[in-house]
Structures are given as structure tokens and as C-alpha cells.
Amino acid sequence: MAAARALARKGHAVTLLEAFQQPRPLGSGLLLQPSGLAALRQLGLAEQVIARGARVDRLDGRDLRGRLIMDMRYADWRPDAFGVGAHRATLFDVLHDGLEAAGVQLLTDVDVASVEHHPVARLIDTAGQSHGPFDLVVVADGAASRLRAQLRPNAKAPVYPWGAVWANARDETGAFAGSLSQRYDRASTMMGVLPIGRRPDDGDGQLVSFFWSLPVTQMDGFLSGDLGDWRQRAIAMWPQAAPIIEQFQTPAQFSRASYRDVRVGRWSDGPFVLIGDAAHGTSPQLGQGANMGLIDAVELAERLGDSVSRSVRGFQASRRRHTGLYQFMSRWLTPMFQSGGWLGPFVRDAFFTPMSKAPGGRQVAARVLTGTLRLGRTPKALRP
């Protein structure tokens, strides 16, 4: 939706093919960084998201003894900087509302199954219907992309062995306002609370998203089991989060999230280009997934000129200097926060706290957190 809006704003004729019969958001909460907010601001939508979301000023990560492991603050980048925790429904609704008024032709219940290159670019849905021709096809179907393998047969996207379950709850006292808070038991258990503001249909109640990390192989057991023993364990590990954890009575309140380490090489194939998680999905350790996708959308529209192929090559070269850096860091950070061994958390505990106290360490950490660390220049339209 972000790509469709960005391209339509530039005067392009845009058709958006949506698989759902009734478009709807999936998932729980997400953290919008200054980089992602800059992309939304370019679309004229940032203030709506900020108004409905929750301001986040820092990331606070501690072990079970309360020892500070990660302390990353937006103010170390700029004094007035902040992130925004938001329900996925909030971002979805802001992007979806007025989509057709923005000049986008929206077609729902179109489940695209395959692509045709010659003689022109077309998309074929599961009902056998052909859509097109198109001068450019933007493929944004997520980390588990169906079309990626057709366009880039050598692409790899293995599922990370660890994922998470997510659920929303009310934070009646505001105990978790202003911070993404996390607790670690070595790297075998990680849980966190992210303030996300309010749902569009939920009045003024302030919500948080709670996540619990676990191996993908254990998700089915968690989502079909009794939460009683789990609640006792989680509260024992993080007593301050008891008012949140006690709101979860059934597994049905949780949704699962698994992640892929996407390695595509070149993102494009003729008039087709991958963006977002379909092109560069990674683990969520740096909280950049939605932000990178929003930036992709706006930068593609900014760069698209008369020559589609030249524009796409320039877009990809620029974006990979940004996304590649975060993919690399996420790939190496993941075992430090989600793994069953001792080496990962040992390196984490020995590294992050001293780094944050080193000269310039907090500023570097803040650049990483805000999503503004980039090799090469940031396009003017996307500068926070």
C-alpha cells in the first residue's frame, strides 16, 4: 500500500492486487523508527500514525537479575527524536484509508500465483486470470514470498529456528510507557513489552504488545496448551510485568511470528522488482522490518523515471547500501538473543554494556536504533 500510494503521488497509473477479499491487518505491534516515520511523512501520513501510536524514547533490555544489558536512547541521536509503537491495524488503516482517492486502483480477492515476462509483464492469479500488462511490477508479498523463487530461482530464505508469539494487553497504569522493555534469560528466553497506543476501534485505552521468544518447533505446543504453567514461569522471571501477563488466559490471544533470513542477490528481473521483506527479510532484533519496507516504497517512487530498468538499478544499488548493513548486523545479533547455547549471550553481555559506555558508543547505538545508519547518502526526501 505504501508503494502504491508513493507511485500514485508521482503521477503513475497504479493497480494494487490484494489477496484478501476484505483487506485486513495481520499481527500485533511494531516499532516505527525515525527513518520509517520520514517515509510516512513523505506520504503525508506520519502525523496520523503518531497521534494513534505511543511515543517510545528508549530500548531497555535487562537480564533476570535486573542488570542492564541494552540501553539505547533516541535522544543520543537527536534530543527531540523518538520512535512510535503502533498496532499493525493502525498502520494498515492509515495506509488503506483513502487509497483509491489517492489514485490507486484496488483489486481485492486476487491471489497472484505466477508471473509472465514475455512479451509483456503480466500476473496470473490462482483462478487463471491474467492481469496486466504492466510497465513495472512491484512484488511486496513478504518474507515467505511466493513469487520470489520464480523471479530469482537462486534466492534463499531459510526460516530462523527461533520465532515469537505476540499478544496485546492493556497497560492500565502506564507502567511501560515510553520504553520498549525486554528481559533475557541468557538467550533461551526473551520477552518484551512495547507500548502501541490504541486500536482505531478501541477508544482511548492504551495498549501494549507483549512478545515471548521460543523455538519454532515449540510454537504449536504453546498455542495448543494450557497457559497456567507458562504464566507462573513468566511472572517469576519478570514480576513487574505480572499485570500484563495475567491478562493472557488462552493461547487464542496470541499470534505466531516466524522470520526468514532472505538472501536474494539482485532484487529485480526485467520489469519485476522485489521490495520489503520479499527482498531483504531478516530477524526482528533491530526492529527495522516495517521501516525498511516503507523506505523502499518511497525511494522507488522517488527514483522512477522514464527508463524503468535504469531507475530500478539505481534504486536497488542505493537501498542495498542501507538494507544490507542491517541484514548483516541482524544475522550476527540473532544468536545473541535467540539461541540455546551459552556463547551468544556471553558475547552479548560482555559486549553491549561496555560498548554503550565507550566514547561515542551511545551515539553509534542510537544511529542503529533509529534506522539512520546507512552507507552512502540518504535521499533528501527520506532524511528524518
Solvent accessible surface area in square Angstrom, and as a share of the most:
residue,aa,sasa,rsa
1,M,50,0.23
2,A,9,0.07
3,A,12,0.09
4,A,6,0.05
5,R,26,0.10
6,A,5,0.04
7,L,13,0.07
8,A,14,0.11
9,R,144,0.53
10,K,102,0.43
11,G,69,0.67
12,H,64,0.29
13,A,110,0.86
14,V,21,0.12
15,T,46,0.27
16,L,36,0.18
17,L,34,0.17
18,E,34,0.15
19,A,53,0.41
20,F,63,0.26
21,Q,128,0.57
22,Q,136,0.60
23,P,30,0.19
24,R,123,0.45
25,P,45,0.29
26,L,109,0.54
27,G,46,0.44
28,S,8,0.05
29,G,3,0.03
30,L,15,0.07
31,L,18,0.09
32,L,0,0.00
33,Q,0,0.00
34,P,10,0.06
35,S,6,0.04
36,G,0,0.00
37,L,6,0.03
38,A,5,0.04
39,A,0,0.00
40,L,0,0.00
41,R,117,0.43
42,Q,63,0.28
43,L,7,0.03
44,G,54,0.52
45,L,9,0.04
46,A,1,0.01
47,E,115,0.52
48,Q,78,0.35
49,V,0,0.00
50,I,44,0.23
51,A,76,0.59
52,R,55,0.20
53,G,14,0.13
54,A,15,0.11
55,R,125,0.45
56,V,1,0.00
57,D,57,0.29
58,R,52,0.19
59,L,16,0.08
60,D,10,0.05
61,G,0,0.00
62,R,65,0.24
63,D,15,0.08
64,L,74,0.37
65,R,193,0.70
66,G,35,0.34
67,R,102,0.37
68,L,56,0.28
69,I,2,0.01
70,M,18,0.08
71,D,17,0.09
72,M,18,0.08
73,R,91,0.33
74,Y,2,0.01
75,A,59,0.46
76,D,36,0.19
77,W,52,0.18
78,R,100,0.37
79,P,123,0.77
80,D,106,0.55
81,A,11,0.09
82,F,46,0.19
83,G,0,0.00
84,V,1,0.01
85,G,0,0.00
86,A,0,0.00
87,H,8,0.03
88,R,93,0.34
89,A,3,0.02
90,T,0,0.00
91,L,17,0.08
92,F,31,0.13
93,D,37,0.19
94,V,3,0.02
95,L,13,0.06
96,H,51,0.23
97,D,85,0.44
98,G,42,0.40
99,L,3,0.02
100,E,112,0.50
101,A,98,0.76
102,A,35,0.27
103,G,50,0.48
104,V,4,0.02
105,Q,104,0.46
106,L,32,0.16
107,L,57,0.28
108,T,52,0.30
109,D,92,0.47
110,V,14,0.08
111,D,52,0.27
112,V,27,0.15
113,A,30,0.23
114,S,38,0.24
115,V,20,0.12
116,E,76,0.34
117,H,53,0.24
118,H,157,0.70
119,P,130,0.82
120,V,59,0.34
121,A,4,0.03
122,R,74,0.27
123,L,13,0.07
124,I,31,0.16
125,D,11,0.06
126,T,86,0.50
127,A,94,0.73
128,G,56,0.54
129,Q,110,0.49
130,S,53,0.34
131,H,18,0.08
132,G,33,0.31
133,P,80,0.50
134,F,50,0.21
135,D,120,0.62
136,L,29,0.14
137,V,10,0.05
138,V,39,0.23
139,V,5,0.03
140,A,68,0.53
141,D,63,0.33
142,G,28,0.27
143,A,24,0.19
144,A,70,0.54
145,S,12,0.07
146,R,119,0.44
147,L,10,0.05
148,R,14,0.05
149,A,66,0.51
150,Q,73,0.33
151,L,5,0.02
152,R,49,0.18
153,P,106,0.67
154,N,134,0.68
155,A,26,0.20
156,K,131,0.55
157,A,19,0.15
158,P,78,0.49
159,V,66,0.38
160,Y,25,0.10
161,P,95,0.60
162,W,31,0.11
163,G,0,0.00
164,A,4,0.03
165,V,0,0.00
166,W,44,0.15
167,A,3,0.03
168,N,48,0.25
169,A,6,0.04
170,R,86,0.31
171,D,14,0.07
172,E,139,0.62
173,T,120,0.70
174,G,37,0.36
175,A,75,0.58
176,F,17,0.07
177,A,72,0.56
178,G,20,0.19
179,S,16,0.10
180,L,18,0.09
181,S,13,0.08
182,Q,21,0.09
183,R,35,0.13
184,Y,1,0.00
185,D,44,0.23
186,R,142,0.52
187,A,1,0.01
188,S,50,0.32
189,T,3,0.02
190,M,12,0.05
191,M,0,0.00
192,G,0,0.00
193,V,0,0.00
194,L,6,0.03
195,P,7,0.05
196,I,0,0.00
197,G,1,0.01
198,R,70,0.26
199,R,82,0.30
200,P,50,0.32
201,D,109,0.56
202,D,42,0.22
203,G,50,0.48
204,D,125,0.65
205,G,21,0.21
206,Q,96,0.42
207,L,13,0.07
208,V,1,0.01
209,S,0,0.00
210,F,0,0.00
211,F,14,0.06
212,W,9,0.03
213,S,2,0.02
214,L,10,0.05
215,P,26,0.16
216,V,47,0.27
217,T,126,0.73
218,Q,100,0.45
219,M,1,0.00
220,D,91,0.47
221,G,49,0.48
222,F,26,0.11
223,L,41,0.21
224,S,95,0.61
225,G,35,0.33
226,D,126,0.65
227,L,3,0.01
228,G,19,0.18
229,D,116,0.60
230,W,23,0.08
231,R,51,0.19
232,Q,131,0.58
233,R,122,0.45
234,A,0,0.00
235,I,43,0.22
236,A,79,0.61
237,M,25,0.11
238,W,3,0.01
239,P,82,0.52
240,Q,123,0.55
241,A,0,0.00
242,A,17,0.13
243,P,88,0.55
244,I,2,0.01
245,I,0,0.00
246,E,96,0.43
247,Q,67,0.30
248,F,0,0.00
249,Q,105,0.47
250,T,66,0.38
251,P,24,0.15
252,A,96,0.75
253,Q,79,0.35
254,F,15,0.06
255,S,48,0.31
256,R,122,0.45
257,A,26,0.20
258,S,63,0.40
259,Y,34,0.13
260,R,74,0.27
261,D,11,0.06
262,V,0,0.00
263,R,121,0.44
264,V,13,0.08
265,G,38,0.36
266,R,111,0.41
267,W,8,0.03
268,S,9,0.06
269,D,38,0.20
270,G,50,0.49
271,P,35,0.22
272,F,1,0.00
273,V,0,0.00
274,L,0,0.00
275,I,7,0.04
276,G,10,0.10
277,D,55,0.28
278,A,0,0.00
279,A,2,0.02
280,H,7,0.03
281,G,0,0.00
282,T,33,0.19
283,S,5,0.03
284,P,52,0.33
285,Q,32,0.14
286,L,21,0.10
287,G,27,0.26
288,Q,9,0.04
289,G,38,0.37
290,A,32,0.25
291,N,1,0.01
292,M,7,0.03
293,G,20,0.19
294,L,9,0.04
295,I,5,0.03
296,D,0,0.00
297,A,1,0.01
298,V,2,0.01
299,E,0,0.00
300,L,0,0.00
301,A,4,0.03
302,E,62,0.28
303,R,96,0.35
304,L,27,0.14
305,G,39,0.37
306,D,158,0.82
307,S,32,0.20
308,V,37,0.21
309,S,59,0.38
310,R,158,0.58
311,S,13,0.08
312,V,3,0.02
313,R,145,0.53
314,G,28,0.27
315,F,0,0.00
316,Q,22,0.10
317,A,51,0.40
318,S,2,0.01
319,R,0,0.00
320,R,103,0.37
321,R,109,0.40
322,H,4,0.02
323,T,2,0.01
324,G,31,0.30
325,L,39,0.19
326,Y,6,0.02
327,Q,25,0.11
328,F,115,0.48
329,M,39,0.17
330,S,2,0.01
331,R,62,0.23
332,W,162,0.57
333,L,25,0.13
334,T,9,0.05
335,P,63,0.40
336,M,34,0.15
337,F,7,0.03
338,Q,9,0.04
339,S,22,0.14
340,G,68,0.65
341,G,44,0.42
342,W,155,0.54
343,L,107,0.53
344,G,14,0.13
345,P,5,0.03
346,F,126,0.52
347,V,55,0.31
348,R,1,0.00
349,D,34,0.18
350,A,59,0.45
351,F,101,0.42
352,F,21,0.09
353,T,30,0.17
354,P,74,0.47
355,M,53,0.23
356,S,15,0.09
357,K,161,0.68
358,A,46,0.36
359,P,141,0.88
360,G,39,0.37
361,G,6,0.06
362,R,70,0.26
363,Q,90,0.40
364,V,83,0.47
365,A,7,0.05
366,A,1,0.00
367,R,87,0.32
368,V,16,0.09
369,L,8,0.04
370,T,0,0.00
371,G,1,0.01
372,T,20,0.12
373,L,45,0.22
374,R,25,0.09
375,L,104,0.51
376,G,54,0.52
377,R,195,0.71
378,T,35,0.20
379,P,28,0.17
380,K,166,0.70
381,A,30,0.24
382,L,6,0.03
383,R,117,0.43
384,P,48,0.30
